[in-house]
Amino acid sequence: MRSYLDFEKPVAELESKLEDLRTFAREGDSEAISEELMRLEVRATKMLADLYAGLTPWQKTLVARHPQRPHCSDYIAGLFTDFTALSGDRLFGEDAAIVGGFARFRGTPVCVIGQEKGSDTESRLRHNFGMARPEGYRKAVRLMDLADRFGLPVISLVDTAGAFPGIEAEERGQAEAIARSTDKALSLGVANVAIILGEGGSGGAIAIASCNRVLMLEHAIYTVASPEASASILWRDSARAQDAATNMKITAQDLLRFGIIDTIVPEPLGGAHRDRTAIIAATGAAIASALEGLGNMSRQALRDARADKFLAMGRKL
């Protein structure tokens, strides 16, 4: 059953009428019903297209957080074969918020690292809503080390509101773990590509997204802090999250203009959750194109290009 966001209520009402008409059409062969059905389908498609053509940054934030949006595990299942997950950081324990391992992408061996939010209550609790603890980032470093040793490209699937802010995470060195993961991603001698699937939040995202190429889905967000947290910091009022989202320039369109990301991957009409097969295929094509452009570069050239990319940020303003 499709879940609708608050701003999608007009579309929800129209699509509900459409579903009722489809039921009548299946029960009887009425030409009048068929004509009305076609008319409403055209109207619903146009309404959805008009709505999504003018989304505000806050509305994009809601779409990026949609509960039915495909998550890391969906992309791993749809894009990779022979995926073998590795667990644990060899220092403290396992963190299910970060899923990682080795697989084949279109026949090529790769390392995959992603943040998994979960799709129901049980899995969300198990994966801690995609908010990793220090052991998650240390696992990512372990995987990147192995990929570097064996010359395998690294693909990062980013989808997190941020690193876990709990006391136990701070006690185990959260900031240090994020910094080491970021440093490892920047220093790799193999190509790495990151794609922002939904939320790219703060250091929790950049820890695995410091890559040669950063791709971003059309309605995803990428931000130094969540709109709610930013509103609390700036105005001491989390209710002003919409104002924060507007002023922070967190959308793919803004970030491409600023040179923070390299490519926007178009989403199906109405968001990635409306057509999982299409968005997974489009994401795979974008990753393949990014890797192809990096395929002939030497280890040092990859490092230098990555450093130049991040040092240039802010100079295009």
Backbone torsions as a table, in degrees:
resi	resn	phi	psi	omega
1	MET	NA	128.2	-176.3
2	ARG	-72.6	137.5	177.1
3	SER	-101.4	134.1	-178.4
4	TYR	-109.5	144.4	174.1
5	LEU	-82.3	161.6	-176.2
6	ASP	-56.2	-41.8	-177.4
7	PHE	-74.7	-6.3	179.1
8	GLU	-96.1	9.2	-175.2
9	LYS	-56.5	-42.3	177.5
10	PRO	-59.6	-38.2	177.8
11	VAL	-68.5	-39.9	-179.9
12	ALA	-60.1	-43.5	180.0
13	GLU	-63.8	-42.3	-178.5
14	LEU	-68.9	-41.2	-179.7
15	GLU	-70.5	-26.7	174.2
16	SER	-66.0	-42.1	175.7
17	LYS	-62.9	-39.0	178.3
18	LEU	-60.2	-43.0	-178.6
19	GLU	-65.4	-38.5	177.2
20	ASP	-63.3	-42.8	179.2
21	LEU	-64.8	-37.7	178.5
22	ARG	-63.2	-37.1	177.6
23	THR	-63.6	-45.0	177.4
24	PHE	-62.3	-40.5	-178.3
25	ALA	-64.2	-34.9	178.6
26	ARG	-71.6	-30.1	-177.3
27	GLU	-80.7	-26.2	-180.0
28	GLY	-149.7	158.4	-177.9
29	ASP	-101.8	84.6	-179.1
30	SER	-109.6	123.7	-179.3
31	GLU	-65.2	-36.8	179.5
32	ALA	-63.6	-40.3	179.3
33	ILE	-66.3	-40.9	-179.7
34	SER	-62.7	-40.8	179.2
35	GLU	-67.0	-42.0	178.3
36	GLU	-65.1	-37.4	178.9
37	LEU	-62.7	-44.8	179.1
38	MET	-63.6	-40.5	-179.2
39	ARG	-64.7	-43.3	-179.5
40	LEU	-69.8	-34.3	178.0
41	GLU	-63.4	-42.6	177.6
42	VAL	-64.0	-43.0	-179.6
43	ARG	-64.5	-42.3	-179.6
44	ALA	-64.9	-41.1	179.4
45	THR	-64.1	-42.4	179.8
46	LYS	-66.6	-40.7	179.7
47	MET	-62.8	-42.0	179.9
48	LEU	-66.6	-41.2	179.5
49	ALA	-64.2	-43.5	179.1
50	ASP	-64.3	-39.9	-178.7
51	LEU	-64.8	-46.4	-176.1
52	TYR	-79.2	-15.1	175.8
53	ALA	-73.6	-20.7	-176.8
54	GLY	-123.6	33.2	-179.2
55	LEU	-63.3	137.9	173.4
56	THR	-79.8	163.4	176.1
57	PRO	-55.9	-36.7	179.2
58	TRP	-68.3	-40.3	177.3
59	GLN	-64.2	-37.5	175.4
60	LYS	-63.6	-35.2	176.2
61	THR	-60.9	-42.8	179.1
62	LEU	-65.9	-38.8	177.9
63	VAL	-66.1	-42.0	179.3
64	ALA	-61.3	-27.3	-179.3
65	ARG	-98.5	6.5	-175.5
66	HIS	-53.4	130.4	-175.8
67	PRO	-61.9	-21.9	-179.0
68	GLN	-99.5	5.7	178.6
69	ARG	-66.4	138.9	178.6
70	PRO	-59.9	142.1	-178.9
71	HIS	-112.5	-179.4	-176.5
72	CYS	-49.3	-47.4	-177.2
73	SER	-61.7	-32.7	178.5
74	ASP	-67.3	-40.6	179.4
75	TYR	-70.4	-37.5	177.9
76	ILE	-63.1	-44.5	-179.7
77	ALA	-66.0	-34.8	-175.2
78	GLY	-87.6	-22.2	-173.1
79	LEU	-111.5	-21.6	-171.7
80	PHE	-119.9	151.1	174.5
81	THR	-119.5	159.7	178.5
82	ASP	54.1	37.1	-179.4
83	PHE	-70.7	126.8	176.7
84	THR	-121.8	111.5	-177.7
85	ALA	-79.4	142.6	172.8
86	LEU	-112.4	142.6	-175.1
87	SER	-121.2	152.4	172.8
88	GLY	83.7	154.4	-179.6
89	ASP	-104.2	0.4	-178.1
90	ARG	64.1	16.9	178.9
91	LEU	-129.3	-43.1	-177.5
92	PHE	-130.9	-55.6	-177.0
93	GLY	178.2	-165.3	-178.8
94	GLU	-97.2	145.1	176.4
95	ASP	-129.4	109.5	-176.1
96	ALA	-74.3	-8.5	177.8
97	ALA	-66.1	-28.9	175.3
98	ILE	-111.1	123.1	177.5
99	VAL	-105.3	130.6	-178.8
100	GLY	-152.8	158.3	178.9
101	GLY	170.4	-159.5	-177.6
102	PHE	-122.3	146.7	-174.6
103	ALA	-157.8	-176.0	172.9
104	ARG	-115.1	131.6	176.2
105	PHE	-114.0	107.6	-176.1
106	ARG	53.8	40.4	176.9
107	GLY	90.5	-11.7	-177.6
108	THR	-97.6	129.0	177.2
109	PRO	-64.8	133.6	-179.1
110	VAL	-143.1	166.2	169.9
111	CYS	-104.8	133.3	-179.4
112	VAL	-117.9	129.1	176.3
113	ILE	-131.0	127.8	-178.2
114	GLY	-147.9	159.3	176.6
115	GLN	-102.5	124.6	-176.1
116	GLU	-109.1	121.6	179.9
117	LYS	-86.0	-27.3	-173.8
118	GLY	94.1	156.8	-173.8
119	SER	-118.0	-10.1	174.8
120	ASP	-142.6	177.6	-174.5
121	THR	-57.2	-46.1	-177.7
122	GLU	-62.8	-47.8	-177.5
123	SER	-71.6	-32.0	177.7
124	ARG	-65.1	-40.2	177.0
125	LEU	-67.8	-40.7	-179.3
126	ARG	-63.8	-39.3	-178.5
127	HIS	-92.9	4.9	179.3
128	ASN	54.0	37.9	177.0
129	PHE	58.0	26.0	178.2
130	GLY	79.6	8.9	-179.1
131	MET	-97.7	106.0	-172.4
132	ALA	-80.0	150.7	171.9
133	ARG	-96.5	176.1	-178.0
134	PRO	-53.8	-38.8	-178.9
135	GLU	-64.6	-25.5	175.9
136	GLY	-68.1	-43.6	179.4
137	TYR	-71.8	-31.8	176.2
138	ARG	-71.4	-30.7	172.4
139	LYS	-65.4	-40.8	178.0
140	ALA	-60.8	-41.3	177.4
141	VAL	-62.2	-42.4	179.0
142	ARG	-60.7	-42.3	179.4
143	LEU	-67.2	-42.0	178.8
144	MET	-64.8	-36.5	176.2
145	ASP	-60.0	-45.8	179.8
146	LEU	-64.6	-42.4	179.1
147	ALA	-61.5	-42.1	179.2
148	ASP	-64.2	-40.9	-178.4
149	ARG	-63.8	-38.6	-175.7
150	PHE	-100.5	6.5	175.0
151	GLY	68.8	38.9	-178.1
152	LEU	-106.0	134.7	175.1
153	PRO	-61.1	150.3	179.6
154	VAL	-112.0	128.7	177.8
155	ILE	-116.1	121.7	-178.8
156	SER	-107.4	127.6	178.1
157	LEU	-107.0	104.7	-169.7
158	VAL	-98.0	125.7	177.4
159	ASP	-162.2	85.3	-178.5
160	THR	-151.2	144.9	173.5
161	ALA	-74.5	-15.6	-179.7
162	GLY	147.2	171.3	176.6
163	ALA	-66.7	154.1	-178.8
164	PHE	-65.4	126.8	-175.1
165	PRO	-95.0	16.8	-175.9
166	GLY	-71.6	161.6	-177.8
167	ILE	-59.6	-43.0	-177.3
168	GLU	-63.9	-31.9	177.7
169	ALA	-68.6	-40.6	177.7
170	GLU	-65.8	-38.6	179.5
171	GLU	-63.7	-30.4	-178.8
172	ARG	-93.3	8.5	173.1
173	GLY	88.7	50.4	-177.7
174	GLN	-58.4	-49.4	-176.6
175	ALA	-62.8	-41.1	179.7
176	GLU	-65.0	-40.4	-179.8
177	ALA	-65.2	-41.7	177.7
178	ILE	-64.0	-42.9	-179.6
179	ALA	-62.8	-42.0	-179.5
180	ARG	-68.5	-36.0	177.4
181	SER	-67.1	-42.6	177.4
182	THR	-61.9	-44.8	179.5
183	ASP	-62.4	-41.1	179.8
184	LYS	-64.7	-42.4	178.8
185	ALA	-62.3	-39.9	-179.2
186	LEU	-70.8	-26.5	-173.9
187	SER	-99.5	2.3	-178.6
188	LEU	-61.1	143.1	175.0
189	GLY	-95.4	12.0	175.6
190	VAL	-119.5	159.9	179.4
191	ALA	-67.0	139.8	173.3
192	ASN	-135.1	141.2	-177.5
193	VAL	-130.9	130.9	176.9
194	ALA	-115.1	146.6	173.7
195	ILE	-133.4	126.9	178.7
196	ILE	-82.9	111.3	-174.7
197	LEU	-85.7	-39.2	-178.3
198	GLY	-140.1	-87.8	175.4
199	GLU	-101.5	134.8	170.1
200	GLY	-116.8	93.4	-170.3
201	GLY	-104.9	114.9	165.7
202	SER	57.5	-152.8	179.8
203	GLY	-63.3	-24.4	177.1
204	GLY	-59.8	-30.2	177.7
205	ALA	-88.9	-47.3	-174.1
206	ILE	-62.9	-22.5	-179.4
207	ALA	-59.6	-28.7	177.3
208	ILE	-120.3	4.0	-176.7
209	ALA	-109.9	10.7	178.7
210	SER	-83.1	75.8	-166.4
211	CYS	-122.0	166.6	176.6
212	ASN	-59.4	-39.4	177.9
213	ARG	-130.6	133.6	176.6
214	VAL	-119.7	115.0	179.0
215	LEU	-103.2	160.7	-176.8
216	MET	-151.3	132.1	175.7
217	LEU	-67.0	151.0	-170.8
218	GLU	-54.4	-39.4	-176.7
219	HIS	-109.8	21.1	174.6
220	ALA	-82.6	170.1	175.2
221	ILE	-129.9	152.4	-178.4
222	TYR	-142.3	117.2	-166.8
223	THR	-149.4	154.0	179.3
224	VAL	-71.1	-24.1	176.3
225	ALA	-160.7	156.7	179.9
226	SER	-62.2	153.4	177.2
227	PRO	-55.8	-36.9	179.5
228	GLU	-65.6	-45.2	179.9
229	ALA	-65.7	-40.3	179.9
230	SER	-64.7	-40.2	178.0
231	ALA	-63.5	-38.0	178.2
232	SER	-65.5	-36.6	-179.5
233	ILE	-74.6	-46.2	-174.2
234	LEU	-75.9	-42.4	-173.4
235	TRP	-122.2	2.4	-176.4
236	ARG	54.8	37.8	-177.9
237	ASP	-153.5	101.1	-177.5
238	SER	-67.0	-16.1	178.3
239	ALA	-67.6	-14.6	178.4
240	ARG	-91.9	28.4	-179.5
241	ALA	-58.8	-34.9	179.6
242	GLN	-64.2	-40.4	177.5
243	ASP	-64.1	-41.2	179.7
244	ALA	-63.8	-43.8	-179.4
245	ALA	-60.5	-39.2	-179.2
246	THR	-68.2	-40.7	-174.8
247	ASN	-83.1	-19.7	-173.9
248	MET	-84.3	-12.5	179.9
249	LYS	57.9	65.3	-173.0
250	ILE	-105.0	0.0	-175.9
251	THR	-85.4	161.1	179.9
252	ALA	-60.7	-37.2	-177.8
253	GLN	-65.5	-43.2	177.4
254	ASP	-66.6	-43.5	-175.5
255	LEU	-69.2	-31.4	174.9
256	LEU	-66.7	-40.7	179.8
257	ARG	-64.3	-33.4	-179.3
258	PHE	-85.0	-6.9	-179.2
259	GLY	80.5	16.9	179.0
260	ILE	-78.7	-37.2	176.4
261	ILE	-118.4	168.0	-175.2
262	ASP	-106.8	-30.4	-173.4
263	THR	-147.9	140.7	171.4
264	ILE	-103.0	128.5	176.9
265	VAL	-96.5	114.9	-178.4
266	PRO	-61.8	141.2	177.3
267	GLU	-99.9	157.5	174.3
268	PRO	-59.5	155.7	178.8
269	LEU	-56.5	124.7	-179.7
270	GLY	93.9	1.7	176.4
271	GLY	104.9	162.7	-175.8
272	ALA	-59.6	-30.4	-176.3
273	HIS	-69.8	-15.1	-178.8
274	ARG	-83.2	-19.8	179.3
275	ASP	-151.5	84.6	-176.9
276	ARG	-62.4	-40.9	-178.4
277	THR	-60.9	-43.8	-177.8
278	ALA	-66.7	-43.7	-176.3
279	ILE	-71.6	-34.8	178.0
280	ILE	-66.5	-39.9	177.7
281	ALA	-65.2	-42.9	179.3
282	ALA	-64.6	-38.3	178.1
283	THR	-64.7	-42.9	178.1
284	GLY	-60.6	-42.0	179.2
285	ALA	-64.2	-39.9	179.9
286	ALA	-67.1	-40.4	178.3
287	ILE	-64.8	-43.8	-180.0
288	ALA	-60.7	-42.6	179.5
289	SER	-64.3	-41.1	179.7
290	ALA	-65.2	-43.6	179.7
291	LEU	-66.1	-37.4	179.5
292	GLU	-61.5	-38.4	-179.7
293	GLY	-70.6	-14.7	-179.2
294	LEU	-107.1	-2.4	-169.0
295	GLY	-62.3	-32.6	-174.6
296	ASN	-99.8	10.3	-177.4
297	MET	-87.3	143.2	177.9
298	SER	-73.9	168.9	-179.9
299	ARG	-58.8	-45.1	-178.6
300	GLN	-69.7	-36.9	179.2
301	ALA	-63.8	-37.1	177.6
302	LEU	-64.9	-43.6	177.9
303	ARG	-62.7	-45.7	-177.9
304	ASP	-64.1	-43.0	-179.4
305	ALA	-64.5	-38.5	179.1
306	ARG	-65.9	-43.8	178.9
307	ALA	-63.5	-43.9	179.2
308	ASP	-61.0	-39.2	-179.0
309	LYS	-60.8	-48.2	-176.2
310	PHE	-76.5	-32.2	178.0
311	LEU	-70.5	-24.6	-179.6
312	ALA	-80.0	-14.2	-177.9
313	MET	-62.9	134.3	-178.4
314	GLY	96.1	-14.1	-179.4
315	ARG	-88.3	-8.2	-179.3
316	LYS	-95.4	2.2	-176.7
317	LEU	-69.0	NA	NA
